[in-house]
């Protein structure tokens, strides 16, 4: 899996990220394994000190598509 991170700061003050997650980070931050494990690309957002996983994509292409939908129409991307 490529070690790629996409990031965009939105006008709302949120930051959207797409990146793979290290297995240990996954174990520490996912309460229930309802995301199918640490393999894939995670789409998440941060606003202030709040961090939340929005979605998981199985491939980089799918992750880029979701990222594009989330940030389309935003300036400063």
Secondary structure per residue as TSV (DSSP state, phi and psi in degrees):
chain	resnum	aa	ss	phi	psi
A	1	X	-	360.0	135.4
A	2	X	-	-67.3	147.4
A	3	X	-	-96.5	66.0
A	4	X	-	-106.2	137.4
A	5	X	E	-125.6	129.5
A	6	X	E	-108.7	143.0
A	7	X	E	-145.9	139.6
A	8	X	E	-144.4	132.2
A	9	X	E	-92.8	123.8
A	10	X	-	-92.6	159.1
A	11	X	T	-60.1	-24.5
A	12	X	T	-73.1	-8.9
A	13	X	S	97.4	-6.9
A	14	X	-	-83.4	154.1
A	15	X	E	-118.4	129.8
A	16	X	E	-103.3	134.0
A	17	X	E	-125.0	148.4
A	18	X	E	-131.0	123.6
A	19	X	E	-165.2	158.0
A	20	X	-	-71.4	163.1
A	21	X	-	-123.9	135.0
A	22	X	-	-64.5	143.8
A	23	X	H	-53.8	-42.8
A	24	X	H	-65.6	-40.0
A	25	X	H	-62.1	-42.2
A	26	X	H	-59.4	-48.4
A	27	X	H	-61.0	-39.6
A	28	X	H	-73.3	-29.3
A	29	X	H	-115.2	-4.7
A	30	X	-	-108.3	109.4
A	31	X	S	-63.3	-54.5
A	32	X	S	-111.0	141.1
A	33	X	-	-81.1	66.3
A	34	X	-	-96.8	9.0
A	35	X	S	-106.8	2.5
A	36	X	-	81.0	20.5
A	37	X	S	97.2	174.6
A	38	X	S	-82.1	-2.9
A	39	X	-	-81.2	134.5
A	40	X	S	124.1	-168.1
A	41	X	E	-117.1	133.9
A	42	X	E	-105.9	131.2
A	43	X	E	-102.0	120.1
A	44	X	E	-136.7	166.7
A	45	X	E	-135.7	150.5
A	46	X	E	-128.8	132.0
A	47	X	E	-136.9	112.9
A	48	X	T	64.4	-125.2
A	49	X	T	-97.0	-0.4
A	50	X	E	-85.0	131.1
A	51	X	E	-129.3	131.9
A	52	X	E	-143.4	134.9
A	53	X	E	-80.9	124.6
A	54	X	E	-92.4	-37.8
A	55	X	E	-163.5	168.3
A	56	X	E	-131.4	136.5
A	57	X	E	-119.2	140.0
A	58	X	S	-77.9	-20.2
A	59	X	S	-134.1	160.4
A	60	X	H	-63.7	-39.0
A	61	X	H	-61.4	-45.1
A	62	X	H	-64.3	-40.4
A	63	X	H	-62.9	-42.7
A	64	X	H	-63.2	-39.0
A	65	X	H	-62.8	-48.1
A	66	X	H	-62.6	-42.8
A	67	X	H	-58.9	-46.2
A	68	X	H	-59.8	-40.6
A	69	X	H	-64.7	-39.2
A	70	X	H	-70.6	-34.8
A	71	X	H	-103.6	-2.5
A	72	X	T	-59.7	138.4
A	73	X	T	83.1	1.3
A	74	X	-	-96.4	139.6
A	75	X	T	-84.4	155.9
A	76	X	T	80.3	15.1
A	77	X	-	-82.4	360.0
